[in-house]
Amino acid sequence: MGSKKLQNDISITINEQGPYKYERGISLEEISKDFQHNVKYLIVAALVDNELKELKYTLDEDCEVKFIDLCSSIGSRIYQRSLAFVFIRACLEIFSSCKVSVEHSISKGLYCEVHYKRPINAEDVERIQQRMQEIIEEDVVFEKSRIPLDEAKDIFRDYGQMGKVRLLKYREKPYINIYQCGWLKNYFYGYMVPSTGYLKDFKLHYYAPGVVLQFPRFEDQGQVPDFQEHPKLFKVFRESEKWGEILEIDYVASLNDLIVTQKEGEFIRIAEALHEKKIAKIADSITENIKEKRVVLIAGPSSSGKTTFAQRLMIQLKVNGIKPIAISLDDYFVDRENTPLDEEGQYDFESLYAIDLKLFNRDLERILSGEEVEIPTFNFHTGKREYRGHKIQIQADQPIILEGIHALNDQLTAAISKNNKFKIYISALTQLNVDEHNRIPTTDTRLVRRIVRDSKFRSNDAETTLAMWSSVRRGEEKNIFPFQEEADTMFNSALFYELSLLKKYAEPLLRQVHNTSTYYSEAKRLLKFLNYFISLENEEDIPKTSILREFIGGSSFHKEEKKED
């Protein structure tokens, strides 16, 4: 008996401790119950020998397990994906034959719309929340099954989810994995929690004409954040929806259709023209207010295309007869030994106080008063500021353009009145979604951009970029996003076709991430995500001034390609 018992046991290293003995065939969920009390946040998945697995996964041989909790980027995605499924089911049960679309991220949540015979209201949202709570209390299992594509198409056709039906024709595998929650079947690109009982923390907020679904965020230490309105950002998303209507693009399948039929040329030209028209309008606004708003401030998160945008804006200003002067904030870095340190004792170059604010504001005041001022140049090799005879003197109708992560923070330009500033926020706010219920996070678009650019211009492999990304994101949460609503105008640098273009550059880089790497599961996730897109091989229609040239090369602004953080 002892020998038989031993054969049925497997040895598992858990969270780098152990090994522990468990019976062969045990599920990760069962094991997680033994370790949940040692973890501050809810366990929602695990890495088994560095492969991401759902908690329903069973173990049949010796392995290494690392549990993933809610307070991680992977865990947060699993939680919100599962919660979205419950939300969709609750809506369908309350509003018969309605259509639910998961649109985009807003106000630290997911903005969704319920398309019904009448607009929903605040009372409707309360009913949805109540039904969601009931489904969660019932602890309904998310059942996963593998079915043939034709059967999946029939299911989604019956639900009226034609975005999914059309996307499946581009799927290479003859099957698809779907989930079922009670009576409802659905497809999501990514894993789920085992059952609805895991989803106890959430909030719904009525945000006409839709609803914001809020969930615990790892950026907020696993808490559901308070709702904050972002009307300017929301307006940009709504504008992007109108652009989608102009281009007749709703989901990835529409884009794939264009590429397969080789009709993408006109589509690309229209998308780029929309960008140029928006930049021209921003230049017109600056020109109209040139006497009061002399300082143009441009900020945005990493890989939003700030550098190319600033160059194109300067061209449009020159078209209006304005001669802008650009000042680099990098040249006002304090000497390296005086740079603030971060929590890990490393130089924090993203800190506002890495800039000599006193000197910068003094020079800015003098320049705006018409004085000739010698501007410093920061020597990145020596870590010192130097004066090399670079002098600036401007006329009363010349604006100063400043681009950087702190540009919207009034502390940067404290000596200048708010009335003298024109603030621009730029980000790649993805307009395209995979289908009705699977959105494309803005963060993923920027990450793919950065992986491609870092490889091409900074000799960084994908693993290096992935390793830096969490630090970059923390800096954005601290230094950029809190100030985005301060902007006078916003520019959406995303282009509908860009992921189809970036795919051929990003995929080989992501495949180089070894299966032993800490970032293997993230690389694998991005590869699966990019697999939804048909690759755009022809680049002839992409202008040399396109935002995307900053990442793939061939830009008219070549010298600036290597500057952006």
C-alpha positions as CSV (number, residue, x, y, z in Angstrom):
1,M,0.0,0.0,0.0
2,G,2.8,2.4,0.9
3,S,4.5,1.8,-2.5
4,K,1.2,2.4,-4.3
5,K,0.6,5.6,-2.3
6,L,4.0,6.8,-3.2
7,Q,3.4,6.3,-6.9
8,N,0.3,8.4,-6.7
9,D,2.1,11.3,-5.1
10,I,3.9,14.1,-7.0
11,S,6.4,16.5,-5.8
12,I,5.6,20.2,-6.2
13,T,7.7,23.3,-5.5
14,I,5.2,26.1,-4.7
15,N,6.2,29.8,-4.7
16,E,9.9,28.7,-4.5
17,Q,9.2,26.7,-1.4
18,G,8.9,23.0,-0.7
19,P,8.8,20.5,-2.3
20,Y,5.3,19.5,-1.2
21,K,3.7,16.1,-1.7
22,Y,0.3,16.0,-3.4
23,E,-1.8,13.3,-4.9
24,R,-1.5,13.0,-8.7
25,G,-4.4,14.6,-10.5
26,I,-5.0,17.3,-7.9
27,S,-6.1,20.7,-9.3
28,L,-4.4,24.0,-8.8
29,E,-7.5,25.3,-7.2
30,E,-7.4,22.7,-4.5
31,I,-3.7,23.4,-3.8
32,S,-4.3,27.2,-3.7
33,K,-6.7,26.7,-0.7
34,D,-3.7,25.6,1.3
35,F,-1.7,28.7,0.4
36,Q,-4.3,31.5,0.2
37,H,-3.9,32.4,3.8
38,N,-0.2,33.2,3.1
39,V,-1.1,35.5,0.3
40,K,-2.6,39.0,0.8
41,Y,-4.6,39.0,-2.4
42,L,-7.0,36.5,-4.1
43,I,-5.2,33.7,-6.1
44,V,-6.7,33.5,-9.6
45,A,-4.2,31.5,-11.7
46,A,-0.7,30.0,-11.6
47,L,2.4,29.5,-13.6
48,V,3.2,25.7,-13.9
49,D,6.8,25.3,-15.0
50,N,6.5,28.9,-16.3
51,E,3.4,28.2,-18.4
52,L,0.2,30.1,-17.4
53,K,-2.5,27.8,-16.3
54,E,-6.1,28.2,-15.0
55,L,-6.8,27.0,-11.5
56,K,-9.0,24.2,-12.9
57,Y,-5.8,22.7,-14.4
58,T,-4.8,19.4,-12.8
59,L,-1.2,18.3,-12.1
60,D,0.0,14.8,-13.1
61,E,3.8,15.1,-12.6
62,D,6.4,16.8,-10.6
63,C,6.5,20.5,-11.3
64,E,7.1,24.1,-10.1
65,V,4.1,26.2,-9.3
66,K,4.0,30.0,-8.8
67,F,0.6,31.3,-7.9
68,I,-0.7,34.5,-9.5
69,D,-2.9,36.7,-7.4
70,L,-5.3,39.6,-8.1
71,C,-2.6,42.2,-7.5
72,S,-0.7,41.5,-10.7
73,S,-1.2,42.5,-14.3
74,I,-2.0,38.9,-15.3
75,G,-4.3,38.4,-12.4
76,S,-6.1,41.7,-12.9
77,R,-6.8,40.8,-16.6
78,I,-8.2,37.4,-15.6
79,Y,-10.5,38.9,-13.0
80,Q,-11.9,41.7,-15.2
81,R,-12.4,39.2,-18.1
82,S,-14.4,36.9,-15.9
83,L,-16.4,39.8,-14.4
84,A,-17.2,41.1,-17.9
85,F,-18.7,37.7,-18.7
86,V,-21.0,38.0,-15.7
87,F,-21.9,41.5,-16.7
88,I,-22.9,40.4,-20.2
89,R,-25.0,37.5,-18.8
90,A,-26.8,39.8,-16.4
91,C,-27.6,42.3,-19.1
92,L,-29.0,39.6,-21.4
93,E,-31.2,38.3,-18.7
94,I,-32.6,41.7,-17.8
95,F,-32.9,43.1,-21.3
96,S,-34.1,40.4,-23.6
97,S,-32.4,40.3,-27.0
98,C,-30.1,43.2,-26.2
99,K,-26.5,43.5,-27.5
100,V,-23.7,44.2,-25.1
101,S,-20.4,45.7,-26.3
102,V,-17.2,46.1,-24.2
103,E,-15.8,49.3,-25.6
104,H,-12.6,50.6,-23.9
105,S,-11.0,51.5,-20.6
106,I,-12.1,54.7,-18.9
107,S,-12.0,56.0,-15.3
108,K,-10.1,53.0,-14.1
109,G,-12.8,50.6,-15.4
110,L,-14.3,49.2,-18.5
111,Y,-16.8,51.3,-20.4
112,C,-19.6,49.1,-21.8
113,E,-22.8,49.8,-23.7
114,V,-26.1,47.9,-23.6
115,H,-27.8,48.3,-27.0
116,Y,-31.5,47.9,-26.3
117,K,-34.8,49.2,-27.8
118,R,-34.4,52.2,-25.4
119,P,-31.4,53.8,-23.7
120,I,-30.6,52.4,-20.3
121,N,-30.7,54.6,-17.2
122,A,-29.3,54.7,-13.7
123,E,-32.1,52.4,-12.3
124,D,-31.2,49.9,-15.0
125,V,-27.6,49.8,-13.9
126,E,-28.7,49.1,-10.3
127,R,-30.8,46.2,-11.6
128,I,-27.7,44.9,-13.6
129,Q,-25.5,45.1,-10.5
130,Q,-28.1,43.3,-8.4
131,R,-28.3,40.5,-10.9
132,M,-24.5,40.2,-11.1
133,Q,-24.4,39.9,-7.3
134,E,-26.9,37.1,-7.5
135,I,-24.9,35.2,-10.1
136,I,-21.8,35.7,-8.1
137,E,-23.5,34.4,-4.9
138,E,-24.6,31.3,-6.8
139,D,-20.9,30.5,-7.5
140,V,-21.6,29.4,-11.0
141,V,-18.7,27.4,-12.6
142,F,-17.0,28.7,-15.7
143,E,-17.1,25.6,-17.8
144,K,-14.5,25.4,-20.6
145,S,-15.0,23.2,-23.7
146,R,-13.3,22.8,-27.1
147,I,-15.7,22.8,-30.1
148,P,-15.3,22.9,-33.9
149,L,-15.3,26.3,-35.6
150,D,-18.6,25.6,-37.5
151,E,-20.4,24.9,-34.2
152,A,-18.9,28.0,-32.6
153,K,-20.0,30.1,-35.6
154,D,-23.6,28.8,-35.2
155,I,-23.6,29.7,-31.4
156,F,-22.3,33.2,-32.0
157,R,-24.6,33.7,-35.0
158,D,-27.6,32.8,-32.7
159,Y,-26.4,35.4,-30.2
160,G,-26.0,38.0,-33.0
161,Q,-22.3,38.4,-32.3
162,M,-21.2,38.7,-35.9
163,G,-17.9,40.2,-35.0
164,K,-16.9,36.8,-33.6
165,V,-18.4,34.9,-36.5
166,R,-16.4,37.0,-39.0
167,L,-13.2,36.7,-37.0
168,L,-13.4,32.9,-36.9
169,K,-12.9,32.6,-40.6
170,Y,-9.3,33.8,-40.0
171,R,-8.6,31.3,-37.3
172,E,-5.9,28.7,-38.3
173,K,-6.9,26.0,-35.8
174,P,-10.0,23.9,-36.6
175,Y,-11.4,24.4,-33.1
176,I,-11.9,27.0,-30.5
177,N,-12.2,27.0,-26.7
178,I,-15.3,28.6,-25.3
179,Y,-16.6,29.2,-21.8
180,Q,-20.1,28.6,-20.4
181,C,-21.5,30.5,-17.4
182,G,-24.9,29.0,-16.7
183,W,-26.9,29.1,-19.9
184,L,-24.6,31.5,-21.7
185,K,-21.6,30.5,-23.9
186,N,-19.0,33.0,-24.9
187,Y,-15.4,33.4,-26.2
188,F,-12.7,35.4,-24.6
189,Y,-9.0,35.5,-25.5
190,G,-7.6,34.6,-22.1
191,Y,-8.3,32.5,-19.0
192,M,-11.1,32.8,-16.4
193,V,-11.4,32.3,-12.7
194,P,-12.9,28.9,-11.8
195,S,-16.3,30.2,-10.8
196,T,-18.3,33.4,-10.3
197,G,-17.8,33.2,-6.5
198,Y,-14.3,34.6,-7.0
199,L,-15.7,37.9,-8.3
200,K,-17.1,39.5,-5.1
201,D,-15.5,42.9,-5.5
202,F,-16.8,45.2,-8.2
203,K,-18.8,48.3,-8.9
204,L,-21.0,49.5,-11.7
205,H,-21.3,53.2,-12.5
206,Y,-23.9,54.7,-14.9
207,Y,-22.0,56.8,-17.4
208,A,-24.4,57.8,-20.1
209,P,-25.0,56.4,-22.6
210,G,-23.3,53.3,-21.1
211,V,-21.9,51.9,-17.9
212,V,-18.5,51.6,-16.4
213,L,-17.6,48.3,-14.9
214,Q,-15.0,48.7,-12.1
215,F,-12.9,46.0,-10.6
216,P,-9.9,45.6,-8.2
217,R,-6.8,47.0,-9.9
218,F,-3.2,45.9,-9.2
219,E,-2.2,49.6,-9.6
220,D,-4.5,50.3,-6.6
221,Q,-3.2,47.5,-4.5
222,G,-6.1,45.2,-5.2
223,Q,-8.8,47.7,-4.4
224,V,-11.8,48.8,-6.5
225,P,-10.9,52.5,-7.0
226,D,-13.3,55.4,-6.6
227,F,-14.9,56.5,-9.8
228,Q,-13.4,59.6,-11.4
229,E,-14.9,61.3,-14.4
230,H,-12.6,61.8,-17.4
231,P,-14.9,63.8,-19.8
232,K,-12.1,65.0,-22.1
233,L,-10.7,61.5,-22.5
234,F,-14.2,60.1,-23.0
235,K,-14.8,62.6,-25.7
236,V,-11.7,61.5,-27.6
237,F,-12.9,57.9,-27.4
238,R,-16.3,58.9,-28.8
239,E,-14.6,60.8,-31.6
240,S,-12.6,57.7,-32.4
241,E,-15.9,55.7,-32.7
242,K,-17.0,58.3,-35.4
243,W,-13.7,57.8,-37.2
244,G,-14.4,54.1,-37.2
245,E,-17.7,54.7,-38.8
246,I,-16.1,56.9,-41.5
247,L,-13.6,54.2,-42.2
248,E,-16.3,51.4,-41.9
249,I,-14.1,49.5,-39.4
250,D,-15.6,48.0,-36.3
251,Y,-13.7,44.9,-35.3
252,V,-10.4,43.2,-36.3
253,A,-12.3,41.0,-38.9
254,S,-13.1,44.2,-40.9
255,L,-9.4,45.2,-41.0
256,N,-8.4,41.6,-42.0
257,D,-11.0,41.7,-44.8
258,L,-9.4,44.9,-46.2
259,I,-5.9,43.4,-46.1
260,V,-6.9,40.1,-47.7
261,T,-8.7,41.8,-50.5
262,Q,-5.8,44.3,-50.9
263,K,-8.1,47.3,-50.3
264,E,-6.1,48.8,-47.4
265,G,-4.4,51.5,-49.4
266,E,-7.3,54.0,-49.4
267,F,-8.1,53.1,-45.8
268,I,-4.6,53.9,-44.7
269,R,-4.6,57.3,-46.6
270,I,-7.9,58.3,-45.0
271,A,-6.7,57.3,-41.5
272,E,-3.5,59.3,-41.9
273,A,-5.5,62.3,-43.3
274,L,-7.7,62.2,-40.3
275,H,-4.5,62.5,-38.1
276,E,-3.2,65.4,-40.2
277,K,-6.5,67.2,-40.1
278,K,-6.6,66.9,-36.3
279,I,-3.0,68.2,-36.0
280,A,-3.9,71.1,-38.3
281,K,-6.9,72.0,-36.1
282,I,-4.7,72.0,-33.0
283,A,-2.2,74.3,-34.8
284,D,-5.1,76.6,-35.7
285,S,-6.2,76.8,-32.0
286,I,-2.6,77.7,-30.9
287,T,-2.4,80.3,-33.7
288,E,-5.7,81.9,-32.6
289,N,-4.4,82.2,-29.0
290,I,-0.8,83.0,-29.7
291,K,-0.8,86.3,-27.9
292,E,-1.9,84.8,-24.6
293,K,-0.8,81.1,-24.8
294,R,2.9,81.3,-25.6
295,V,4.0,78.0,-24.1
296,V,2.8,74.8,-25.8
297,L,3.2,71.8,-23.5
298,I,3.0,68.2,-24.9
299,A,2.8,65.2,-22.7
300,G,1.8,61.5,-23.1
301,P,2.8,58.0,-22.0
302,S,5.6,56.0,-23.4
303,S,5.3,55.2,-27.2
304,S,2.4,57.5,-27.7
305,G,4.3,59.2,-30.6
306,K,5.0,62.5,-28.9
307,T,8.2,63.1,-30.9
308,T,6.6,62.8,-34.3
309,F,3.5,64.6,-33.2
310,A,5.6,67.6,-32.0
311,Q,7.4,67.7,-35.4
312,R,4.2,67.6,-37.4
313,L,2.6,70.3,-35.1
314,M,5.6,72.6,-35.8
315,I,5.1,72.1,-39.5
316,Q,1.4,73.0,-39.3
317,L,2.3,76.1,-37.2
318,K,4.7,77.2,-39.8
319,V,2.0,76.8,-42.4
320,N,0.0,79.3,-40.3
321,G,3.0,81.7,-40.4
322,I,4.1,80.9,-36.9
323,K,7.8,80.1,-36.1
324,P,7.8,77.9,-33.0
325,I,10.9,77.2,-30.9
326,A,11.4,73.8,-29.3
327,I,13.2,73.4,-26.0
328,S,14.3,70.0,-24.7
329,L,13.6,69.4,-21.0
330,D,16.4,66.8,-21.0
331,D,18.9,69.7,-21.2
332,Y,17.7,70.9,-17.8
333,F,18.4,67.6,-16.0
334,V,20.3,68.2,-12.7
335,D,23.8,66.8,-12.6
336,R,23.6,63.1,-12.3
337,E,24.8,62.9,-8.7
338,N,22.0,65.2,-7.7
339,T,19.3,63.1,-9.3
340,P,16.6,61.8,-6.9
341,L,16.6,58.1,-6.0
342,D,13.6,55.8,-6.4
343,E,12.4,53.2,-3.8
344,E,15.1,50.8,-4.9
345,G,17.9,53.4,-4.5
346,Q,18.4,53.8,-8.3
347,Y,18.5,57.2,-10.1
348,D,14.9,58.2,-10.8
349,F,15.2,60.1,-14.1
350,E,11.4,60.2,-14.4
351,S,11.1,62.3,-11.2
352,L,10.0,65.9,-11.7
353,Y,12.9,66.8,-9.5
354,A,15.4,65.3,-11.9
355,I,14.9,68.6,-13.7
356,D,16.5,71.8,-12.4
357,L,13.1,73.6,-12.0
358,K,14.5,76.8,-10.7
359,L,16.9,77.3,-13.6
360,F,14.4,76.1,-16.2
361,N,11.7,78.5,-15.0
362,R,14.1,81.4,-14.8
363,D,15.3,80.8,-18.3
364,L,11.7,80.4,-19.5
365,E,10.6,83.7,-18.0
366,R,13.5,85.5,-19.6
367,I,12.9,84.0,-23.0
368,L,9.2,85.0,-22.9
369,S,10.2,88.5,-22.0
370,G,12.2,88.8,-25.2
371,E,15.7,88.4,-23.7
372,E,18.5,86.4,-25.5
373,V,19.2,83.4,-23.2
374,E,21.9,80.8,-23.5
375,I,20.4,77.3,-23.1
376,P,22.3,74.5,-21.5
377,T,23.0,71.1,-23.2
378,F,23.0,68.0,-21.0
379,N,26.0,65.7,-21.6
380,F,24.7,62.2,-21.1
381,H,28.2,60.8,-21.1
382,T,29.5,62.9,-18.3
383,G,26.2,63.4,-16.5
384,K,26.7,67.2,-16.4
385,R,25.0,70.2,-17.8
386,E,27.2,72.2,-20.3
387,Y,27.0,75.6,-22.0
388,R,28.0,75.4,-25.6
389,G,26.8,78.8,-26.9
390,H,23.3,77.7,-27.8
391,K,21.3,81.0,-27.5
392,I,17.6,81.6,-28.0
393,Q,15.7,84.8,-28.5
394,I,12.1,84.9,-29.7
395,Q,9.5,87.4,-31.0
396,A,6.2,88.1,-29.3
397,D,4.3,85.8,-31.8
398,Q,6.7,82.8,-31.4
399,P,5.5,80.0,-29.2
400,I,7.8,77.7,-27.2
401,I,7.1,74.0,-27.5
402,L,8.0,71.8,-24.6
403,E,7.6,68.0,-24.8
404,G,8.0,65.6,-21.9
405,I,6.3,63.4,-19.3
406,H,5.8,66.2,-16.8
407,A,4.6,68.8,-19.4
408,L,1.0,68.9,-18.0
409,N,2.1,69.2,-14.4
410,D,1.9,72.9,-13.5
411,Q,4.9,72.5,-11.1
412,L,7.2,72.1,-14.1
413,T,6.3,75.6,-15.3
414,A,5.3,77.2,-12.0
415,A,6.7,80.6,-12.9
416,I,4.3,80.9,-15.9
417,S,0.6,81.8,-15.5
418,K,-1.9,79.0,-16.5
419,N,-3.4,81.5,-19.0
420,N,-0.1,81.5,-20.9
421,K,0.0,77.7,-21.4
422,F,-1.5,75.5,-24.1
423,K,-1.5,71.9,-23.0
424,I,-1.8,68.9,-25.3
425,Y,-2.2,65.3,-24.1
426,I,-1.3,62.6,-26.6
427,S,-1.9,58.8,-26.3
428,A,-2.6,55.8,-28.5
429,L,-6.3,55.3,-27.6
430,T,-7.1,52.2,-29.5
431,Q,-10.3,52.5,-31.5
432,L,-10.4,48.9,-32.8
433,N,-11.5,45.9,-30.8
434,V,-11.1,42.2,-31.5
435,D,-14.9,41.6,-31.3
436,E,-18.0,42.6,-29.3
437,H,-16.5,41.5,-26.0
438,N,-12.8,41.4,-26.4
439,R,-11.2,44.9,-26.4
440,I,-7.7,45.8,-27.4
441,P,-6.1,47.6,-24.4
442,T,-4.4,50.9,-25.2
443,T,-1.5,49.6,-23.0
444,D,-1.0,46.6,-25.3
445,T,-0.8,48.8,-28.4
446,R,1.8,51.0,-26.8
447,L,3.8,48.0,-25.5
448,V,3.9,46.5,-29.0
449,R,5.0,49.8,-30.4
450,R,7.8,50.0,-27.8
451,I,9.0,46.5,-28.4
452,V,9.4,47.2,-32.1
453,R,11.1,50.6,-31.6
454,D,13.4,49.5,-28.8
455,S,14.7,46.7,-31.0
456,K,15.2,48.9,-34.1
457,F,16.7,51.9,-32.5
458,R,18.0,51.0,-29.1
459,S,19.3,47.4,-29.6
460,N,17.0,46.1,-26.9
461,D,15.4,42.7,-27.2
462,A,11.8,42.1,-26.3
463,E,12.7,40.6,-23.0
464,T,14.5,43.8,-22.0
465,T,11.5,46.0,-23.0
466,L,9.1,43.7,-21.1
467,A,11.3,43.8,-18.0
468,M,11.2,47.7,-18.0
469,W,7.5,47.9,-18.8
470,S,6.1,47.6,-15.2
471,S,8.5,50.5,-14.1
472,V,7.4,52.6,-17.1
473,R,3.7,51.9,-16.2
474,R,4.3,53.0,-12.6
475,G,5.8,56.2,-13.8
476,E,2.9,56.9,-16.1
477,E,0.4,56.3,-13.2
478,K,2.3,58.7,-11.1
479,N,3.5,61.4,-13.5
480,I,1.2,61.5,-16.5
481,F,-2.3,60.1,-16.1
482,P,-3.3,62.3,-13.1
483,F,-2.8,65.4,-15.2
484,Q,-4.4,64.2,-18.5
485,E,-7.7,66.1,-17.9
486,E,-5.7,69.3,-17.5
487,A,-5.1,69.3,-21.2
488,D,-6.6,72.0,-23.5
489,T,-6.9,69.4,-26.2
490,M,-6.1,65.7,-26.7
491,F,-4.7,63.9,-29.7
492,N,-5.3,60.2,-30.3
493,S,-2.2,58.8,-32.0
494,A,-3.6,55.3,-32.6
495,L,-4.1,54.2,-36.2
496,F,-6.6,51.5,-37.0
497,Y,-4.2,49.5,-39.1
498,E,-1.1,49.7,-36.9
499,L,-1.2,46.3,-35.2
500,S,-1.5,44.6,-38.6
501,L,1.7,46.5,-39.6
502,L,3.6,46.0,-36.3
503,K,2.8,42.3,-36.2
504,K,5.6,41.3,-38.7
505,Y,8.1,43.2,-36.6
506,A,7.0,42.2,-33.2
507,E,6.3,38.5,-33.6
508,P,9.9,37.4,-34.3
509,L,11.1,39.5,-31.3
510,L,8.5,38.0,-29.0
511,R,9.3,34.4,-30.1
512,Q,12.9,35.0,-28.9
513,V,11.7,35.2,-25.3
514,H,12.8,31.9,-23.8
515,N,10.4,29.7,-22.0
516,T,12.5,30.0,-18.9
517,S,12.1,33.8,-18.8
518,T,10.1,35.6,-16.2
519,Y,8.4,37.4,-19.1
520,Y,7.6,34.3,-21.2
521,S,3.9,34.2,-20.3
522,E,3.5,37.9,-21.3
523,A,5.4,37.3,-24.6
524,K,3.1,34.3,-25.3
525,R,0.0,36.4,-24.5
526,L,1.1,39.1,-26.9
527,L,1.8,36.5,-29.7
528,K,-1.6,35.0,-29.2
529,F,-3.1,38.5,-29.4
530,L,-1.3,39.4,-32.6
531,N,-2.4,36.2,-34.2
532,Y,-5.9,37.7,-34.6
533,F,-4.4,40.1,-37.2
534,I,-3.6,39.4,-40.8
535,S,-0.1,40.9,-41.4
536,L,0.1,44.1,-43.5
537,E,3.2,43.6,-45.6
538,N,2.9,46.5,-48.0
539,E,4.3,49.7,-46.5
540,E,4.2,51.9,-49.6
541,D,1.0,53.7,-48.6
542,I,2.4,54.7,-45.1
543,P,3.6,58.3,-45.3
544,K,7.2,59.2,-44.1
545,T,5.6,61.5,-41.6
546,S,3.3,58.9,-40.1
547,I,3.4,58.4,-36.3
548,L,4.2,54.7,-37.0
549,R,7.4,55.6,-38.8
550,E,8.7,56.6,-35.3
551,F,8.6,52.9,-34.5
552,I,9.2,51.0,-37.7
553,G,11.7,53.4,-39.3
554,G,11.8,55.4,-42.5
555,S,10.6,58.6,-40.8
556,S,11.2,62.1,-42.3
557,F,12.1,63.1,-38.8
558,H,14.9,60.5,-38.5
559,K,17.0,62.4,-36.0
560,E,14.1,62.5,-33.5
561,E,13.3,58.7,-33.8
562,K,15.8,57.8,-31.0
563,K,14.7,60.5,-28.5
564,E,11.4,59.6,-27.0
565,D,11.3,57.8,-23.7
